[in-house]
Structure formats: structure tokens, C-alpha cells
Amino acid sequence: MTTAVAIIVGAALIAGALLLWPRTRRSVTTPAERAVHTALHTASLAARPLRGGLTAASAQEAAPHLRILTGAQALGVADADGVLLAWNGPHAELVERFTDAAERAVATERPVLVVLPGRGDQTGRTLVAQPLSIENAGVAGALGVVTTEQPGPGRLGAIAEVARYVCGQLELAELDASRARLDRAEVRALRAQISPHFIYNALNTIASFVRTDPDRARELIIEFADFTRYSFRTAGEFTVLADELRNIERYLALERARFGDALEVRLQIAPEVLGVVLPFLALQPLVENAVRHGLAGARRGTISIVADDAGTDCVITVEDDGDGMDPELLRSGALDAVAAGSGSTGSTESAHVGLANVDDRLRAAFGNDYGLVVETAPGAGTKVGLRVPKFRAGIQA
């Protein structure tokens, strides 16, 4: 919802409040006051379900109230694919015509008017399919209104305003969801920035070289210091891929010192994507996850990190050849249980995964099309992929 529409809606609410709460605190008596009260109350009833997003359940709950607001004989709601979510009122024989009109309204992002002349004693009807256009997110669906007369400009304008009101509630729903993801991501980020097990193991590895190879110990101390300095930095929510990869090299240097020849690392990075901006510490948890699970119970393990240029996007994958996991754990949303060591992979060495954190931050920054994609199966290793736009307005390191 644009700022102008928000101001108009706010002004309407204030005006209604003033009408309903005059200085003398008298009851609602005039027709204008009763009309404002009824309209605001009906709008609030429609808003409640819509604040949860556009689903079949929310559409069915909101449809009766939206029908009253539009003064329609019947009202339908369809999603962005033209699939019917709700129909309220008579004229159910027009559902198929509405879904067809909804598809056209979504495709063209313009209202579609279908005039159905009467036959015999049957009164003519008009179907209006109004697209539900969400700012910066495309068209979420369509609102359909059936009337028994051909609507004039005033009626069409009223239908468009109700559709804009629905869009405003859906925008607020997405904002609520985005804020919730950010809240979860911020909490997880505090826990996932650096694994305490890694710190403990890195310091033990460095200590083992102090007497036998002091020069190597000094190099590892510098790597550890640079790694922690980067990981605990407080400046900015984003970084560039080159800096993220440089920090991963420090992490892998410490892990290779610990595991020796048991850990093999392969990198394939396209130079043109080194300047791509992505959420800070988005890759390090994925690499750490690959090292822990790739080497768990195995004598040797290989970690592959690939960053490719994919037109407008950059595609990054982190893959290990370890034991993998049951895909049902991913589908059931049980990653956090695995990360806590309570899943079938079981060990406290698995206590730092961070996949949910990275997924939340990617979606919050770039939209739902940019979450993690995980490919895994028992005995087949794990491959985690992510896609980030090479350029995104308003996002910079």
C-alpha cells in the first residue's frame, strides 16, 4: 500500500473515531455516523483474517465482509494462478467465468469486466475481476464482484478501493512475516556466528604445534585472530562474496591443521561474482556444516565450494561427500533438532548447523525465491545451494 493510500485510510479511521466519540459522548444517532461505524466495523472484520496472508481459510473468512463492503450479490477471491479460494453468495454457476477473468486480471494487472446479458426472465449480470496488486511483490490474486446491473464509474471505483484495502492488509501480512523472520534470524545469528566447538578445537590444534612447529603455530594464531575479528564484526548486515570466501579460507586452514590429509577442499569461483553482496556470515555456517557432517564417522572427506555466474544471479553451492541425512528431516522442519544434537545424527559435534538462520536471512533480504536448496540422502552426502541477485537496489555491503 502506498504512502498516499495509507494516509487516506488513516484519515478515514480518524474521521470515524471522531464521529463515534464526539465531545458530548452521545451515542451514534445520525445516518452518516451509523454508516461510518458499519463500514469501519465491517472493514475491521475483513482485515483480521487477511493479516495472516492470502489463503483459502483467510479468503473464506474475509469474503462475507468484503461482499458487504462492495455491495455485491456475490463475491469471489482467487489466487495468483486463478485458483478459486472463496466464493460468497449466489450465482455459483459463474465461478468458472470468474476464475477465467481472474487469470486475465492477474496477467494484465488490470480489471476485467464481463457482461452477461439476461435470458428470458433471468436478469443480466456483470462480473468484475479486480487484480490484487501488492507493492514490490506483483499480483497476489484477484477479487471478483457480481452485480445485477452494469456498474458505473462510481461503483467500479468503490470496488477498486476495496481491492486496494485488501492489498494493504496483505502487504501488512507480508511485513509481519518478514519481521518475524528477521527476529528469528537475529536471535539465531547471535548463536550461529561462530561455533564454540570450533573455538575449542582450533585452540587445541594451535597448542599442539606450539612446541613441535612454532612457526606453524604462529601462522594459525594469526588465522584464528583474523577469523574471529571478521566473525565478531559489528559493521553492516551484508558483505561481499570475496570477503566471505577469505574468511572461509581462514576457517578451513584451521580445520586442515586439525584433520590433516583427511580433509580435502575444492574451490571453483567465477571471478565476476566476487563482488556480489550477500548477508554477512551466510556461507561460513554452510561450510562448517559440511566439514562436520562430511567428516563425521569417515576417514577422509571432500568439501566442494562453487560460485557461478547465472545471468542476473550468483549461484553458490557447498557440498560434502559425507553420510548425508534423511530428507524427511528437512521436509518436516527438524533442522533445529538436528542442529541441537537430538536428531539421528546425534553428536554434540553437530551442534552448529545454521541452515535455518541462513535461509531466514536470505529470504528476508531478497524474497522467498532466494532461500536455501538442500539436496541430501543417507549415504549420498549433502549439497546446499543458494542464489543471490548480483544487483539489488538498496542492498550494499
C-alpha positions as CSV (number, residue, x, y, z in Angstrom):
1,M,0.0,0.0,0.0
2,T,1.4,3.3,-1.0
3,T,2.0,6.2,1.5
4,A,-0.9,8.1,0.0
5,V,-3.3,5.3,0.4
6,A,-2.1,4.7,4.0
7,I,-2.7,8.4,4.8
8,I,-6.2,8.2,3.3
9,V,-7.0,5.0,5.3
10,G,-5.6,6.6,8.4
11,A,-7.7,9.7,7.9
12,A,-10.8,7.7,7.4
13,L,-10.2,5.8,10.7
14,I,-9.6,9.1,12.5
15,A,-12.8,10.6,11.0
16,G,-14.7,7.6,12.0
17,A,-13.4,7.8,15.5
18,L,-14.3,11.4,15.8
19,L,-17.8,10.6,14.6
20,L,-18.2,7.8,17.0
21,W,-16.7,9.7,20.0
22,P,-17.9,13.3,20.0
23,R,-17.2,15.6,22.8
24,T,-20.6,15.1,24.4
25,R,-20.0,11.3,24.2
26,R,-23.5,10.9,22.7
27,S,-24.4,7.6,21.0
28,V,-24.3,7.1,17.2
29,T,-27.6,8.5,16.0
30,T,-27.3,10.1,12.6
31,P,-27.4,8.1,9.3
32,A,-23.8,9.3,8.5
33,E,-22.5,8.2,11.8
34,R,-24.1,4.8,11.5
35,A,-22.8,4.3,8.0
36,V,-19.3,5.2,9.1
37,H,-19.5,2.9,12.1
38,T,-20.8,0.0,10.0
39,A,-18.2,0.4,7.2
40,L,-15.3,0.6,9.7
41,H,-16.6,-2.4,11.7
42,T,-17.0,-4.5,8.5
43,A,-13.6,-3.5,7.3
44,S,-12.0,-4.5,10.6
45,L,-13.7,-7.9,10.4
46,A,-12.3,-8.4,6.9
47,A,-8.8,-7.3,8.0
48,R,-8.3,-9.8,10.7
49,P,-8.1,-12.9,8.6
50,L,-6.3,-11.1,5.8
51,R,-3.4,-10.1,8.1
52,G,-2.5,-13.8,8.0
53,G,-1.9,-13.7,4.3
54,L,-4.0,-14.8,1.3
55,T,-5.0,-18.4,1.8
56,A,-8.2,-20.4,1.3
57,A,-9.0,-20.1,5.0
58,S,-8.4,-16.3,5.2
59,A,-10.3,-15.7,2.0
60,Q,-13.3,-17.6,3.1
61,E,-13.4,-15.8,6.4
62,A,-13.0,-12.3,4.8
63,A,-15.3,-12.9,1.8
64,P,-18.7,-12.2,3.5
65,H,-17.4,-8.9,4.9
66,L,-15.8,-7.9,1.6
67,R,-19.1,-8.7,-0.1
68,I,-20.9,-6.2,2.2
69,L,-18.3,-3.5,1.6
70,T,-18.7,-3.8,-2.2
71,G,-22.5,-4.2,-2.1
72,A,-22.1,-7.2,-4.4
73,Q,-24.7,-10.0,-5.0
74,A,-21.8,-12.5,-4.8
75,L,-18.0,-12.2,-4.3
76,G,-15.1,-14.4,-5.1
77,V,-11.4,-14.5,-4.3
78,A,-8.8,-16.2,-6.4
79,D,-5.0,-16.6,-6.0
80,A,-2.3,-15.6,-8.5
81,D,-2.9,-18.7,-10.5
82,G,-6.6,-18.1,-10.9
83,V,-7.5,-20.9,-8.4
84,L,-10.7,-20.1,-6.5
85,L,-10.0,-19.6,-2.8
86,A,-13.5,-18.4,-1.7
87,W,-17.0,-17.7,-3.1
88,N,-19.7,-16.0,-1.1
89,G,-23.3,-15.6,-2.2
90,P,-25.4,-17.0,-5.1
91,H,-24.5,-17.2,-8.7
92,A,-22.2,-20.2,-8.2
93,E,-22.6,-21.0,-11.9
94,L,-20.3,-18.0,-12.5
95,V,-17.3,-19.5,-10.6
96,E,-15.7,-20.8,-13.8
97,R,-16.2,-17.4,-15.6
98,F,-14.7,-15.7,-12.5
99,T,-11.5,-17.9,-12.5
100,D,-11.0,-17.2,-16.2
101,A,-11.4,-13.5,-15.6
102,A,-9.2,-13.6,-12.6
103,E,-6.4,-15.2,-14.7
104,R,-6.7,-12.4,-17.2
105,A,-6.8,-9.7,-14.5
106,V,-3.6,-11.2,-12.9
107,A,-1.8,-11.5,-16.2
108,T,-2.6,-7.9,-17.4
109,E,-2.7,-6.4,-13.9
110,R,-5.9,-4.6,-15.0
111,P,-9.6,-5.1,-14.0
112,V,-11.6,-7.4,-16.3
113,L,-15.3,-6.7,-16.9
114,V,-17.6,-9.5,-18.1
115,V,-21.2,-8.5,-19.1
116,L,-23.7,-11.4,-19.1
117,P,-27.0,-10.4,-20.7
118,G,-30.2,-11.8,-19.3
119,R,-32.2,-14.6,-21.0
120,G,-35.9,-14.8,-20.7
121,D,-36.9,-14.0,-17.1
122,Q,-33.2,-14.1,-16.0
123,T,-31.7,-10.7,-15.0
124,G,-28.5,-9.7,-16.7
125,R,-25.4,-9.8,-14.5
126,T,-21.9,-8.2,-14.6
127,L,-18.7,-9.8,-13.3
128,V,-15.8,-7.6,-12.3
129,A,-12.4,-9.2,-11.6
130,Q,-10.1,-6.7,-9.9
131,P,-6.4,-7.6,-9.6
132,L,-4.8,-7.5,-6.1
133,S,-1.6,-5.8,-6.8
134,I,1.0,-5.8,-4.0
135,E,3.6,-3.1,-4.0
136,N,7.0,-4.5,-4.9
137,A,5.7,-8.1,-4.9
138,G,3.5,-8.4,-8.0
139,V,-0.1,-9.6,-8.1
140,A,-1.3,-11.8,-5.3
141,G,-4.7,-12.7,-6.8
142,A,-8.0,-11.2,-7.9
143,L,-11.2,-10.0,-6.2
144,G,-14.4,-10.9,-8.1
145,V,-17.7,-9.0,-7.7
146,V,-21.0,-10.0,-9.3
147,T,-23.8,-7.4,-9.7
148,T,-27.2,-7.5,-11.3
149,E,-26.7,-4.2,-13.0
150,Q,-23.9,-2.8,-15.1
151,P,-21.7,-0.8,-12.7
152,G,-20.9,2.8,-13.4
153,P,-17.6,4.6,-12.7
154,G,-18.6,5.2,-9.1
155,R,-19.3,1.6,-8.4
156,L,-16.1,0.5,-10.2
157,G,-14.1,3.0,-8.2
158,A,-15.6,1.6,-5.0
159,I,-14.7,-2.0,-6.0
160,A,-11.1,-0.8,-6.8
161,E,-10.9,0.9,-3.3
162,V,-12.0,-2.3,-1.6
163,A,-9.4,-4.2,-3.6
164,R,-6.7,-1.7,-2.5
165,Y,-7.8,-2.2,1.1
166,V,-7.3,-5.9,0.7
167,C,-3.9,-5.3,-0.8
168,G,-3.0,-3.1,2.1
169,Q,-3.8,-5.9,4.6
170,L,-1.8,-8.4,2.5
171,E,1.2,-6.0,2.5
172,L,1.0,-5.8,6.3
173,A,0.8,-9.6,6.5
174,E,4.0,-9.9,4.5
175,L,5.6,-7.2,6.6
176,D,4.6,-9.1,9.7
177,A,6.1,-12.3,8.3
178,S,9.3,-10.5,7.2
179,R,9.7,-9.0,10.7
180,A,9.2,-12.4,12.3
181,R,11.8,-13.9,10.0
182,L,14.2,-11.1,10.9
183,D,13.6,-11.6,14.6
184,R,14.3,-15.3,14.3
185,A,17.3,-14.6,12.2
186,E,18.8,-12.1,14.6
187,V,18.4,-14.5,17.6
188,R,19.9,-17.4,15.6
189,A,22.7,-15.2,14.2
190,L,23.9,-14.5,17.7
191,R,24.2,-18.2,18.4
192,A,25.4,-19.2,14.9
193,Q,28.1,-16.7,14.1
194,I,30.8,-18.9,15.5
195,S,30.7,-22.4,16.9
196,P,32.1,-22.8,20.5
197,H,33.3,-26.3,19.4
198,F,35.3,-24.8,16.6
199,I,37.0,-22.3,19.0
200,Y,37.8,-25.1,21.5
201,N,39.2,-27.4,18.7
202,A,41.1,-24.6,17.0
203,L,42.9,-23.6,20.2
204,N,43.7,-27.2,21.0
205,T,45.2,-27.6,17.4
206,I,47.3,-24.4,17.8
207,A,48.5,-25.6,21.2
208,S,49.7,-28.9,19.7
209,F,52.0,-27.0,17.3
210,V,53.5,-24.6,19.9
211,R,56.5,-26.9,20.7
212,T,56.7,-29.1,17.6
213,D,56.3,-26.3,15.0
214,P,56.3,-22.8,16.5
215,D,56.2,-21.1,13.0
216,R,53.1,-23.1,12.1
217,A,51.5,-22.2,15.5
218,R,52.1,-18.5,14.9
219,E,50.5,-18.7,11.4
220,L,47.5,-20.5,12.8
221,I,47.2,-17.9,15.6
222,I,47.1,-15.1,13.0
223,E,44.5,-17.1,11.0
224,F,42.4,-17.6,14.1
225,A,42.7,-13.9,15.1
226,D,41.6,-12.7,11.7
227,F,38.8,-15.3,11.6
228,T,37.3,-14.2,14.9
229,R,37.8,-10.5,14.1
230,Y,35.7,-10.9,11.0
231,S,33.1,-13.1,12.6
232,F,32.5,-10.8,15.5
233,R,32.5,-7.6,13.5
234,T,29.5,-5.3,14.1
235,A,29.6,-3.2,10.9
236,G,26.8,-3.9,8.4
237,E,24.4,-6.7,7.8
238,F,25.9,-7.5,4.4
239,T,29.3,-8.4,2.9
240,V,30.8,-9.2,-0.5
241,L,31.5,-12.7,-1.6
242,A,35.2,-12.1,-1.8
243,D,35.4,-11.2,1.9
244,E,33.2,-14.1,2.9
245,L,35.4,-16.5,1.0
246,R,38.6,-15.1,2.5
247,N,37.2,-15.8,6.0
248,I,36.2,-19.3,4.9
249,E,39.8,-19.9,3.8
250,R,40.9,-18.9,7.4
251,Y,38.4,-21.4,8.8
252,L,39.5,-24.1,6.5
253,A,43.2,-23.5,7.2
254,L,42.5,-24.2,10.9
255,E,40.4,-27.2,10.2
256,R,43.0,-28.6,7.8
257,A,45.6,-28.2,10.5
258,R,43.4,-30.3,12.8
259,F,42.4,-33.0,10.3
260,G,45.5,-33.0,8.1
261,D,45.1,-35.0,4.8
262,A,41.7,-36.3,5.9
263,L,40.1,-33.0,4.7
264,E,40.3,-32.1,1.1
265,V,38.8,-28.8,-0.1
266,R,37.9,-27.9,-3.7
267,L,37.0,-24.3,-4.7
268,Q,35.6,-23.2,-8.1
269,I,34.9,-19.5,-8.0
270,A,33.9,-17.4,-11.1
271,P,35.9,-14.1,-10.8
272,E,32.9,-12.0,-12.0
273,V,30.9,-12.8,-8.9
274,L,33.4,-11.9,-6.2
275,G,31.8,-8.5,-5.7
276,V,28.3,-9.9,-5.2
277,V,26.6,-8.7,-2.0
278,L,25.2,-11.3,0.4
279,P,24.2,-11.5,4.1
280,F,27.1,-11.4,6.5
281,L,28.2,-14.9,7.5
282,A,25.9,-16.6,5.1
283,L,28.4,-19.1,3.8
284,Q,30.6,-19.9,6.8
285,P,27.8,-21.8,8.6
286,L,27.3,-23.9,5.5
287,V,31.0,-24.7,5.1
288,E,31.2,-25.6,8.8
289,N,28.1,-27.8,8.5
290,A,29.8,-29.6,5.5
291,V,33.0,-30.1,7.4
292,R,31.3,-31.5,10.5
293,H,28.9,-33.8,8.6
294,G,31.3,-34.6,5.8
295,L,34.0,-35.9,8.1
296,A,31.7,-37.4,10.7
297,G,32.5,-41.1,11.0
298,A,34.7,-41.1,7.9
299,R,38.5,-41.3,7.5
300,R,38.5,-38.8,4.7
301,G,36.1,-36.1,3.4
302,T,35.9,-33.7,0.5
303,I,34.3,-30.3,0.6
304,S,33.5,-28.5,-2.7
305,I,32.6,-24.8,-2.8
306,V,31.4,-23.5,-6.2
307,A,30.2,-20.0,-7.1
308,D,28.9,-19.5,-10.6
309,D,27.6,-16.6,-12.7
310,A,24.0,-17.3,-13.6
311,G,22.9,-14.2,-15.5
312,T,21.3,-11.8,-13.1
313,D,22.0,-14.1,-10.1
314,C,25.0,-15.7,-8.5
315,V,24.6,-19.4,-7.6
316,I,26.7,-20.8,-4.7
317,T,26.9,-24.4,-3.6
318,V,28.6,-26.1,-0.7
319,E,28.8,-29.9,-1.0
320,D,30.3,-32.7,1.1
321,D,30.6,-36.4,0.4
322,G,29.7,-37.5,3.9
323,D,26.9,-39.7,5.2
324,G,24.1,-37.3,4.3
325,M,20.8,-37.3,6.1
326,D,17.2,-38.3,5.8
327,P,15.4,-35.7,3.5
328,E,12.3,-36.1,5.8
329,L,14.3,-34.2,8.5
330,L,14.3,-31.2,6.1
331,R,10.7,-31.6,4.9
332,S,9.5,-31.8,8.5
333,G,11.4,-28.7,9.6
334,A,13.5,-30.7,12.0
335,L,16.8,-29.0,11.2
336,D,16.9,-27.3,14.5
337,A,16.6,-30.6,16.3
338,V,19.5,-32.0,14.2
339,A,21.5,-28.9,15.0
340,A,20.9,-29.3,18.7
341,G,22.2,-32.9,18.5
342,S,18.9,-34.5,19.2
343,G,18.4,-35.9,15.7
344,S,19.6,-39.2,14.2
345,T,23.0,-37.7,13.5
346,G,23.3,-37.4,17.2
347,S,26.7,-35.9,18.3
348,T,27.4,-32.7,20.0
349,E,29.8,-32.0,17.2
350,S,26.7,-31.3,15.1
351,A,25.6,-28.5,17.4
352,H,26.3,-25.8,14.9
353,V,24.5,-26.0,11.6
354,G,23.0,-22.6,11.0
355,L,21.0,-23.6,7.9
356,A,17.7,-22.1,9.2
357,N,19.5,-18.9,10.1
358,V,20.9,-18.5,6.6
359,D,17.6,-19.4,5.0
360,D,15.8,-16.8,7.0
361,R,18.3,-14.0,6.3
362,L,18.3,-14.8,2.6
363,R,14.5,-14.7,2.3
364,A,14.3,-11.5,4.4
365,A,16.9,-9.8,2.3
366,F,15.9,-10.9,-1.2
367,G,12.4,-12.5,-1.0
368,N,11.1,-16.0,-0.8
369,D,12.6,-17.0,-4.2
370,Y,16.1,-16.8,-2.6
371,G,16.0,-19.4,0.2
372,L,18.4,-22.4,0.6
373,V,18.0,-25.5,-1.5
374,V,19.3,-28.7,0.2
375,E,19.9,-32.0,-1.6
376,T,20.7,-34.9,0.6
377,A,20.1,-38.6,1.2
378,P,21.6,-41.2,3.5
379,G,25.0,-42.2,2.2
380,A,24.9,-39.6,-0.6
381,G,26.4,-36.6,1.1
382,T,24.8,-33.2,1.3
383,K,24.7,-30.3,-1.2
384,V,23.4,-26.9,0.0
385,G,22.8,-24.3,-2.7
386,L,21.8,-20.6,-2.5
387,R,21.1,-18.0,-5.1
388,V,21.6,-14.3,-4.6
389,P,20.9,-11.4,-7.1
390,K,24.1,-9.9,-8.5
391,F,22.5,-6.4,-8.1
392,R,19.7,-5.4,-5.7
393,A,18.7,-1.8,-5.1
394,G,19.0,-0.6,-1.5
395,I,21.4,-3.5,-0.5
396,Q,25.1,-2.9,-0.2
397,A,28.0,-4.2,1.8
